[in-house]
Amino acid sequence: MPKTKSAKKELRKNIKRRIRNLKRKRQIKITIKEFLRALKNKDKEKAKELLSLAYKYLDKAAKTFMHKNKASRIKSKLTQKFNQVFASIQ
């Protein structure tokens, strides 16, 4: 346990940040799962909407706790999957 006043404050800040980051991470996972489900059902409009939402969440995560290259890599993979599914349908 922290002893000094500043160490106690740091601990409080770390706990708040951890909760916020876990919430964002969970939101990204849920959005990606829904996106993949929409791809499986070949629902183009919903998939497009969820892809945009996933981009938004990944960009926010890249600003704080996720490495920017990892966020870019995930966005690229999702876009490739989208194009694979809907390029053949057009």
ROSE-4610 file (N, C-alpha, C; in Angstrom, 1 decimal, always signed):
// ROSE-4610
residu = [M/M/M/P/P/P/K/K/K/T/T/T/K/K/K/S/S/S/A/A/A/K/K/K/K/K/K/E/E/E/L/L/L/R/R/R/K/K/K/N/N/N/I/I/I/K/K/K/R/R/R/R/R/R/I/I/I/R/R/R/N/N/N/L/L/L/K/K/K/R/R/R/K/K/K/R/R/R/Q/Q/Q/I/I/I/K/K/K/I/I/I/T/T/T/I/I/I/K/K/K/E/E/E/F/F/F/L/L/L/R/R/R/A/A/A/L/L/L/K/K/K/N/N/N/K/K/K/D/D/D/K/K/K/E/E/E/K/K/K/A/A/A/K/K/K/E/E/E/L/L/L/L/L/L/S/S/S/L/L/L/A/A/A/Y/Y/Y/K/K/K/Y/Y/Y/L/L/L/D/D/D/K/K/K/A/A/A/A/A/A/K/K/K/T/T/T/F/F/F/M/M/M/H/H/H/K/K/K/N/N/N/K/K/K/A/A/A/S/S/S/R/R/R/I/I/I/K/K/K/S/S/S/K/K/K/L/L/L/T/T/T/Q/Q/Q/K/K/K/F/F/F/N/N/N/Q/Q/Q/V/V/V/F/F/F/A/A/A/S/S/S/I/I/I/Q/Q/Q]
num = [1/1/1/2/2/2/3/3/3/4/4/4/5/5/5/6/6/6/7/7/7/8/8/8/9/9/9/10/10/10/11/11/11/12/12/12/13/13/13/14/14/14/15/15/15/16/16/16/17/17/17/18/18/18/19/19/19/20/20/20/21/21/21/22/22/22/23/23/23/24/24/24/25/25/25/26/26/26/27/27/27/28/28/28/29/29/29/30/30/30/31/31/31/32/32/32/33/33/33/34/34/34/35/35/35/36/36/36/37/37/37/38/38/38/39/39/39/40/40/40/41/41/41/42/42/42/43/43/43/44/44/44/45/45/45/46/46/46/47/47/47/48/48/48/49/49/49/50/50/50/51/51/51/52/52/52/53/53/53/54/54/54/55/55/55/56/56/56/57/57/57/58/58/58/59/59/59/60/60/60/61/61/61/62/62/62/63/63/63/64/64/64/65/65/65/66/66/66/67/67/67/68/68/68/69/69/69/70/70/70/71/71/71/72/72/72/73/73/73/74/74/74/75/75/75/76/76/76/77/77/77/78/78/78/79/79/79/80/80/80/81/81/81/82/82/82/83/83/83/84/84/84/85/85/85/86/86/86/87/87/87/88/88/88/89/89/89/90/90/90]
x = [+0.8/+0.0/+0.9/+0.4/+1.2/+1.2/+2.3/+2.4/+2.2/+2.9/+2.8/+1.5/+1.2/+0.0/+0.0/+1.1/+1.2/+1.0/+1.6/+1.5/+0.1/-0.6/-2.1/-2.9/-2.6/-3.3/-3.0/-1.7/-1.3/-2.1/-2.3/-3.0/-4.5/-5.1/-6.5/-6.6/-5.6/-5.6/-5.4/-4.5/-4.3/-5.5/-6.2/-7.5/-8.5/-8.7/-9.7/-9.3/-8.0/-7.6/-7.7/-7.4/-7.6/-9.0/-10.0/-11.4/-11.8/-11.4/-11.7/-11.2/-9.9/-9.3/-9.9/-10.3/-11.0/-12.3/-13.0/-14.3/-14.1/-13.1/-12.9/-12.5/-11.7/-11.2/-12.4/-13.3/-14.5/-15.4/-15.5/-16.3/-15.8/-14.5/-13.9/-14.2/-14.0/-14.2/-15.7/-16.6/-18.1/-18.4/-17.9/-18.1/-17.6/-16.4/-15.7/-16.6/-17.0/-17.8/-19.1/-19.8/-21.0/-20.7/-19.6/-19.2/-19.0/-18.3/-18.1/-19.4/-20.3/-21.6/-22.4/-22.3/-23.0/-22.4/-21.1/-20.4/-20.9/-21.0/-21.5/-22.9/-23.7/-25.1/-25.3/-24.1/-24.1/-25.0/-25.0/-25.8/-24.8/-24.8/-23.8/-24.0/-25.2/-25.4/-25.0/-25.4/-25.0/-23.5/-22.9/-21.4/-20.7/-21.2/-20.5/-20.6/-21.8/-22.0/-21.1/-21.0/-20.2/-18.7/-18.3/-16.9/-16.5/-17.4/-17.1/-17.0/-17.9/-17.8/-16.6/-16.1/-14.9/-13.7/-13.7/-12.6/-12.6/-13.7/-13.8/-13.2/-13.6/-13.1/-11.6/-11.2/-9.7/-8.9/-9.4/-8.6/-8.5/-9.6/-9.6/-8.6/-8.6/-7.7/-6.3/-6.0/-4.7/-4.1/-5.0/-4.6/-4.1/-4.7/-4.4/-3.6/-4.2/-3.6/-3.1/-3.5/-3.2/-2.1/-1.2/-0.2/-0.8/-0.4/-1.1/-1.0/+0.1/+0.3/-0.6/-0.9/-1.8/-3.2/-3.6/-4.9/-5.0/-4.0/-4.0/-4.1/-3.4/-3.4/-4.8/-5.5/-6.8/-7.8/-7.7/-8.6/-8.3/-7.1/-6.8/-7.4/-7.3/-7.8/-9.3/-10.0/-11.5/-11.9/-11.2/-11.5/-11.3/-10.2/-10.0/-11.1/-11.6/-12.7/-13.9/-14.2/-15.4/-15.3/-14.1/-14.0/-14.1/-13.6/-13.6/-15.1/-15.9/-17.3/-18.1/-17.9/-18.8/-18.3/-17.0/-16.5/-17.1/-17.3/-17.9/-19.4/-20.1/-21.5/-21.8/-21.0/-21.3/-21.5]
y = [-1.2/+0.0/+1.3/+2.3/+3.5/+4.2/+4.9/+5.6/+7.1/+7.7/+9.1/+9.6/+10.8/+11.4/+11.3/+11.6/+11.6/+10.2/+9.2/+7.9/+7.4/+7.8/+7.4/+8.0/+9.3/+9.9/+9.2/+8.8/+8.1/+6.8/+6.1/+4.8/+5.0/+6.1/+6.4/+6.7/+7.5/+7.8/+6.5/+5.6/+4.4/+3.5/+3.5/+2.6/+3.2/+4.5/+5.2/+4.9/+5.1/+4.9/+3.4/+2.5/+1.1/+0.7/+1.2/+1.0/+1.6/+2.8/+3.4/+2.7/+2.2/+1.5/+0.1/-0.5/-1.8/-1.7/-0.6/-0.3/-0.1/+0.7/+0.9/-0.3/-1.1/-2.4/-3.3/-3.4/-4.2/-3.7/-2.4/-1.8/-2.2/-2.1/-2.5/-4.0/-4.8/-6.3/-6.5/-5.9/-6.1/-5.6/-4.4/-3.8/-4.7/-5.3/-6.1/-7.4/-8.0/-9.2/-9.0/-7.8/-7.5/-7.3/-6.6/-6.4/-7.7/-8.7/-10.0/-10.7/-10.6/-11.2/-10.6/-9.3/-8.6/-9.1/-9.3/-9.9/-11.3/-12.1/-13.4/-13.5/-12.5/-12.4/-11.7/-11.1/-10.3/-9.1/-8.5/-7.2/-6.1/-5.5/-4.5/-3.2/-2.7/-1.5/-1.5/-2.6/-2.7/-2.9/-3.7/-3.9/-2.6/-1.8/-0.5/+0.4/+0.4/+1.3/+0.8/-0.5/-1.0/-0.9/-0.9/-0.7/+0.8/+1.7/+3.1/+3.3/+2.6/+2.7/+2.0/+0.9/+0.3/+1.2/+1.9/+2.8/+3.9/+4.4/+5.5/+5.0/+3.8/+3.3/+3.0/+2.4/+2.1/+3.4/+4.4/+5.7/+6.3/+6.2/+6.7/+5.9/+4.6/+3.7/+4.0/+4.3/+4.5/+5.8/+6.7/+8.0/+7.7/+6.7/+6.5/+5.3/+4.1/+2.9/+1.9/+2.0/+1.0/+1.6/+0.8/+1.3/+1.7/+2.8/+3.2/+2.2/+1.5/+0.5/-0.7/-1.0/-2.1/-1.7/-0.5/+0.0/+0.0/+0.5/+0.5/-0.9/-1.8/-3.2/-3.8/-3.6/-4.1/-3.5/-2.2/-1.5/-2.1/-2.3/-2.9/-4.2/-5.1/-6.5/-6.4/-5.5/-5.4/-5.0/-4.0/-3.5/-4.6/-5.3/-6.4/-7.4/-7.8/-8.7/-8.2/-6.9/-6.2/-6.3/-6.0/-6.0/-7.4/-8.4/-9.7/-10.2/-9.9/-10.3/-9.6/-8.3/-7.5/-7.2/-7.5/-7.3/-8.3/-9.5/-10.6/-10.4/-9.7/-9.5/-8.4/-7.3/-6.2/-6.7]
z = [+0.0/+0.0/+0.0/-0.7/-0.8/+0.6/+0.9/+2.2/+2.1/+1.1/+0.9/+0.3/+0.5/-0.1/-1.6/-2.2/-3.7/-4.2/-3.5/-4.0/-3.9/-2.8/-2.7/-3.9/-4.2/-5.3/-6.6/-6.8/-8.1/-8.2/-7.0/-7.0/-7.4/-6.9/-7.3/-8.8/-9.3/-10.7/-11.6/-11.1/-11.9/-11.9/-10.8/-10.7/-11.7/-11.7/-12.6/-14.1/-14.4/-15.8/-16.2/-15.3/-15.6/-15.9/-15.1/-15.3/-16.7/-17.0/-18.2/-19.4/-19.3/-20.4/-20.6/-19.6/-19.7/-20.4/-20.0/-20.6/-22.1/-22.5/-23.9/-24.7/-24.0/-24.6/-24.9/-23.9/-24.0/-25.1/-25.2/-26.3/-27.6/-27.8/-29.1/-29.4/-28.4/-28.7/-29.1/-28.4/-28.7/-30.1/-30.4/-31.8/-32.9/-32.7/-33.7/-33.8/-32.7/-32.8/-33.5/-33.3/-34.0/-35.5/-35.8/-37.1/-37.9/-37.2/-37.9/-38.0/-37.1/-37.2/-38.4/-38.6/-39.7/-41.0/-41.1/-42.3/-42.6/-41.5/-41.7/-42.3/-41.8/-42.3/-43.6/-44.1/-45.3/-45.3/-44.1/-43.9/-44.1/-45.4/-45.7/-45.0/-44.8/-44.2/-42.7/-42.0/-40.6/-40.4/-41.3/-41.3/-41.5/-42.4/-42.7/-41.5/-40.9/-39.7/-38.6/-38.4/-37.3/-37.6/-38.8/-39.2/-38.8/-39.1/-38.8/-37.3/-36.6/-35.1/-34.5/-35.1/-34.7/-35.0/-36.1/-36.4/-35.3/-35.0/-34.0/-32.6/-32.2/-30.9/-31.0/-32.1/-32.2/-32.2/-32.9/-32.9/-31.5/-30.8/-29.4/-28.5/-28.7/-27.9/-28.3/-29.6/-30.0/-29.4/-29.0/-28.4/-26.9/-26.3/-24.9/-24.5/-24.7/-24.1/-25.2/-26.4/-27.4/-28.4/-28.8/-29.7/-31.1/-31.7/-32.9/-34.0/-34.1/-35.2/-35.0/-33.7/-33.5/-33.9/-33.6/-34.0/-35.5/-36.2/-37.6/-38.2/-37.6/-38.1/-38.0/-36.9/-36.7/-37.7/-37.9/-38.8/-40.2/-40.6/-41.9/-42.1/-41.1/-41.1/-41.3/-40.5/-40.6/-42.0/-42.6/-43.9/-44.9/-44.8/-45.8/-45.7/-44.5/-44.4/-45.0/-44.8/-45.4/-46.9/-47.5/-48.9/-49.5/-48.8/-49.3/-49.4/-48.4/-48.4/-49.4/-49.5/-50.3/-51.7/-52.0/-53.4/-54.3/-53.8/-54.7/-54.9/-54.0/-54.1/-55.1/-55.2/-56.1/-57.5]
